[in-house]
Every structure is written in structure tokens, then in C-alpha cells.
Amino acid sequence: MLDIYAGTNAKKILERDGFKSSHFSAFLGASGGPKWFTLFGLDKYLFGEFFKDRQQNLDLIGSSAGAFRAACFAQQDPVAAISRLAKYYSETVYSNNVTPAEISTKARVLLQQVLGESGAREIIDNQIFKAHFIVAKTKGLVATEKKPLQLAGLLQSYALNRVNRRLLRKQYERYVYQNPRSSLEISDAYKFNTHYVDLTEENLQEALLASGSIPLVMQGIRNIPGSPTGMYRDGGIIDYHFDIKLNNQKGLTLYPHFNANPKAGWFDKGLKRNVSPDNYCDIVMLVPSQRFISQLPMSKIPDREDFTKLSAPDRIAYWQTVLRETERLAEFFNLFLIQPDIVKIKTLD
């Protein structure tokens, strides 16, 4: 039902002391659009029960869909917020000849539904659950909204990344929009320039939208308040599933994810390049098992292609079935906390 993977240090701690919420000081949320739906039940349980009434700091770090989830977890009622995200995202419908402008406009509406009147202020003021939204600032052709030029820039990115991921620094910089009280420090072996900007009521929605603004699919976000002028796009370009080190964390990092093979950046999806084991030494991954996935409609997890391959009614019914089925993952995880021997924790390679 649920596979649990742990880095070498994390596994030693869990085997010695058990699976306790106090072990964790950070939480990762990856890009992946509607693939996140497979984690919905877990998300509700983790922030409605596992981390409930927490008094220790928990850094919430997300890109794209993971950033939207972090924005939910940092609100006063995280279960209600993540439920709004699941409902309104799963029910989104686009016109037959959808444009990047339409998708971006509906993303703004979705964000307003998720945040409500007070969500932004709750995220900024939260002293325990500290949100961090990862965004990619673009340079050169990938910064334009002219589709042929942007496509040429992305093809250049693909080619550079195949040679060496480090070469993407020519086109992208990492921006982390963070809780004003955060002391998080991120580094990576590829040495992307990383900048930190405090979240404010003026920039929170723009930063969050930028984190999920997929190139070619959506419009980029230009000139985010409190940031250098320029074009900002999907944080998953650099940090798709993460290959980063959290330098000042005293605890472990919890990482619910839809598969056990994370890829560093968006352009690594089709490559055999693996993330560094050193960066996963303190990470614990919660992953829906292949058995669970095989029991879902169409025996697969949702993805963005469902928008074009399925009719809107069929897609919505399918996605909402998946959302309901993920309650079983939450039930299984709760049982695991009571009876740890029902799951053998696997070592992250």
C-alpha cells in the first residue's frame, strides 16, 4: 500500500527511535502537477494528525505543485486548505483551444480559492510551519513570451543539461520566497545561484503562481514585488524532485512523493542521471506502492496529459476517485505508526 524509503542516517534513527514527528525539521513537496493527487490523503493525515499541535519549527519547501501544497500547510486550517486545492484543481476545465493566458488566469482563480481572504497573512505570520516557494528566474530566450523563441531557449536548456546540469546556470537562477523568520539555507553540487526573498502580502501570490508557471503551458510572472526585474517561471525547472542539501537542518526531512526515483530538474526526466545519495542521507520518503497504483482507475496516477486525453467529465470523475482512494494510504500510515512491523523501511540508494 505504502512504501517507506530512508537515507542511511535517517534509517538508523528511525530503526533506533521509531517513526516520530519530532524527528523531522523539514518537509519537501515536489513538482508534478496532478500527480500530487496520489498524496492527498497522506497530506491531510500528516498535517491534520501527525504534525498537529506541533511546537517545533518545520520548514515547508516546495516547487510548483509542492509550493501550492506548502501554502496550504502553512495556513491555520491546513486540512481545509489542501481540500480546497484538491477540489478546485481537480474540477478545473479549459476551453478546447486553451491558451497560456487562459491557464494562467484560471491558476490565479484557483489560488484565490485556496488562500481565501486571510490565507496569505496566515502563511506569512506562521511561526511553526514556515513556507518556502522555489522559483526559477530566467535569462535569455527562455525569458520571452514569444513561443517560438521560448521553445528555442528550452531546446538549448535541454542540450546544455545533457552535457552538464551545471550549464543550466547560464539560463536560470533559483529564488526562494520564504517565511520572513526563516533561516533555511539551500545548496547544491551544481552551484545554482540561490537568492532568498521574504514573503509579503504584495509578493506571495505572484511568487506562488511563478513557482507553478510551466514554460510554454503558462505565462511567466514578470517583476515579482521585492525581487529584481525579470521573468520568473516554474521552480521545477531547477528543482523538479530535488537534489539539494539543507545546510542548517537539525532533524530529518519528510518527503511524500509519487515515485521512488526522484529527478533533480525538469530536464532530467528522460535521463538516467540520479540524484546524489549524500543529499538524501537524512530524507524519509513516503511512496504509494505499485500495488496501490495498479488498483487506481486506468492503473496509473493522474498527470497533465489527462487534460487532453480524457473528456472533462471523465477526467474529473477519475481524479476524484483517486482523491478518495488515497484515504487508504492515510489509514495504512496510521496503522504503521501503531504497528511498525507491517512495513520494512527500505534504504534509499
N, C-alpha and C positions, 0 to 999 in steps of 0.2 A: 504493500500500500504506500509506504513512505520509506525512502532510503535516506540514511544519515551518513554523511562523509565528514571527516575531520582531518585537519592538518596534523603533522606529527606532534607538535606541542599541545594543540587543542585536544587531541585524542587522549594523551596522557592525563590531562586534567580531568576530562570527563570520566575516564575509567577509574580515576582515583577518588574523585569527589562527587560524581553523579552529575546529572544534567540540570543545572540550576540557573535561574535567570540572573543571579548575581555574578556569574562568571563573565557576562557579556558587557562590553562597554561601547560596542558599535554594531550597526545593522546596515547591511548592503541591500540595495534594490536595483536590479539591472534593467537595461533597455529590453525591448522585445514586444512592445505594443500589447495586443490582446493575448499573447502567450501568458501574460501575468494572470489571466483568469484562473489558471490551474492552481494558483496560490491563494485565492480569495478566502477560502475557509480557514486556512492557516493564518493569514493576516489578521482576520477577526479574532481568532483564538489568542494569537501572540500578544496583541495589543488590548484585547478585552479581558484576558486572564493571566497569561504568562508574565507580562510586564506590568500588570495592573498595580496601582499604588506604589510604583517604583519611586525611590528617593535618590538613586544614583544617576549620574549623567549617562545618557545613551545617545551617541551620535548617529543620526539617520543620514545615510549617504546614498543618493540616488541619481541616476541619469535617465532621461526620457520617462518611460512609464514608471521606473523606480523613483524618480523625483516626484511624480504625482502621488505615488503611494506615501513617500516621506511627508508630503504636505498634508496628507490625511492623518498620519500617525501623530503629527505634532499638534493637531487640534485637540480641543478639550474633550470631545467625544470621538475618539478615533474609529470606533466601530461604525458609528453613524456616518462618518465622513467617507470611509472606504466603501461602505454600502452604497452611498450616493455615486461614487466614482464608478463602481461596477454597474449600477443600474443605468446611468445616463450614457456611459461609454458603450455598453452592450446594445442600447437602443438607438444609437446614432444611425441615421440614414442619410446618404448622399444622393444627389441627382445623378442621372445616367452619364452625363458629360461633366463629371466633377472636376473642378479646378483647384490648384493650390490655395487660391483665395477662399474658396468655399470651405475647404477642410480647416484652414486656419481660423476662419470665422466661427465654425462650429466648435473648434477646440476652445476658443475664448468663452463661448456659451457654456461648454462643459465645465470649464474652470470656475466660472461664476456659480454654477450649481453646486460644485464641490465645496467651494470656500464659503458661500453664503455671505452674510453681512459682516461677520466677525472673524472668519477663518484666518485671514491674513494677519490680523493683530494677534490672534492666539498663537500662531506659528512663531512670530517674532518674539513674543513675550515668554514662550515656554522655556523654563529654566532646567528642565529634565530631559525632554525629548527635543534634541537640537537638530533641526533640518539643515541639510546641505544639498543644493541642487547643482549638478555638474553640467556645464555648458561649454560648447566649443566656439571660440571666436575664430572667424575665418579670414583668410587672406587670399588675394589674387582672384582667379576665375571662380572659385567656389563661393566668393562673397557676392557675386552678382545674382540678380533675379532673372536674367535672360537665360532661358532654359538651355539653348544650345551651348552657350559659354559655360554655364554651370555644369552641364554634363561633361564638357571637355575638361573642366577642372577636376571633376570626380574621377574621370578616367586617368588623369595624371596622378591623383591620390592613390588609386588602385595600383598603378605601376610603381610608384615610389614605395608603397607599403610592401609590395612583393620583394623588392630589393632589400629594404631595411625599414622596419617600422619607425625608426628614429628619423627618417627623412620626412615624415608627415609634419614635423615641426616647422617645415617651410610654409605650410598652409594653415596650421591650426595651433591654437593655444588653449589651455584648459583654464576655465574660470569657475570658481566655486562660490556660489552665492549661499551665505551661511548665516545661521543664528548669530546675532551680534555678540553673544557671550562665548562663542566657540573658540577653542584653541587648537582645532584639528589641523594637522599638517600631513599633506599627501606628497609622496614622491614616487618615482617610477624609474626603471632602468633605462628608459628611452629619453629621459630628461626633458619631457614636455615642459614648456614654461607654464607655471601654475600661478594664478592670481586669486586672491580672496577678496570678496566684496560683501559687506554686511547687508543683510536683507532689510528692506524698509517697506512701508506701505506703498511707496512710489514704484519700487522696482520688483516686488515679489511676483506679481502676476506675469510681468514681462519676462523675468528670468525663468519662471516655471514653464511658460509657453516656449521660450527658446530651447530649453532642455529637451523638449519633445518635438521640435520643428525639423522633421525629416527632410533632408535635401531632395529637391525635385517634387516631393509629395506635398510639402507645405511651404508657405512663405517663411523666410528667415525673419528674425526680430532685429531691427536696426536701432542702435543707440540706446541701450538699456540705461535707465537713470542710474547715476552713480558709477558708471563704467566708461571706459574710453569709447570714442565714437567708432562705429564699425558694425559689421553684420555677425549676428550670433545664431548658431544653429544647434542641432541635436547633440547632446552631450555624449550619446553613444558612438559618435564618430571616433572619439578618442577612447572613451571608457564604455564599451559595449557591455561586457560582462566583468570587467575589471582585471587589471594586472598591476595593482598599486600596493604601496606599503603605507600603512597608517602609523606614522613615526612615534606619536606620543600617546598611544593607547596602552592602558594598563591591563586591560582584560581581553577576552576573545571577541571575535566578530561573528554574528549570526547572519547567515546568508541563505534565505529560502530562494530556490532557483528552479527553473523548469527543466533543466538537464544538468548532468554531472560533468559536462565538458565545456567549461567557460572559455570564451574567446576574448582577448584583450580589447580589440577595437572592431568597429563595423566592417572594416576592410579585411579582417582576418577570418570572416565567416567561412569562406571557401578554402582556407589554407590549413595545413597541418600544424602550423605554429602553435605551440602550447604556452599557457601562462607559466610563470615562474613558481616552482614549488615553495621557494622562500617566502613569496607573498601570500601563500595560503597556509603557512605554518600554524597560524592562530585562528583560522577560519573553520566554522562548522556550517556545512551545507545541508539543508532540508530539501529533498528532491522527490517529487512524485515518481513512484516506481513505474516501470514499463507495464506491469500488470494493471496498475490503476489506469494508465493512459489507454491501454487496449480495451478497457471497458467503457470508455467515453464514446459518444456518437462519432462515427467515422474513424474511431480508434486513433485519434490524434488530438493534439491540443490546438486551440484556436490560433490563428495567425492573420496577418493583414490581407492575405490573398482571399480570405473568406468574403471580403467586401465585394470582390469581382466574380468569384466563382459560384456564389450562392445568391439566391434571391434574398431580399431584405427580411421577409418573414421567416424563411428557413434559417438564415444566419442567426437572427435574434433568438429563435427557439433553441437552436443548437448551443449558442453561447450561454443562454440562461440555464440550460440543462447542465452544462459544465460547471457553472457557478454553484448550482445546488449540489452537484456530486462532490465538490471539494469540501463540503462539510464532513465527509467521511475521513478526509486527511486530518482535519482538526480533531475528530474523535479518536483517530489512531494515535496522534501525537499525545493527546491527553492520556491515553492508556499507556503509552510508552513511559511517560513521566511516573506513572504508578508502578508499572511492571517493566523496568528497563531491559529485561532479558528477552523481550519479544523482538528486539531489533539488535543486530550485530553492527556496531559502528564500523564503517569502512574507512580505510586510510586514503586520503587524497594523494594521488601520485604527483 
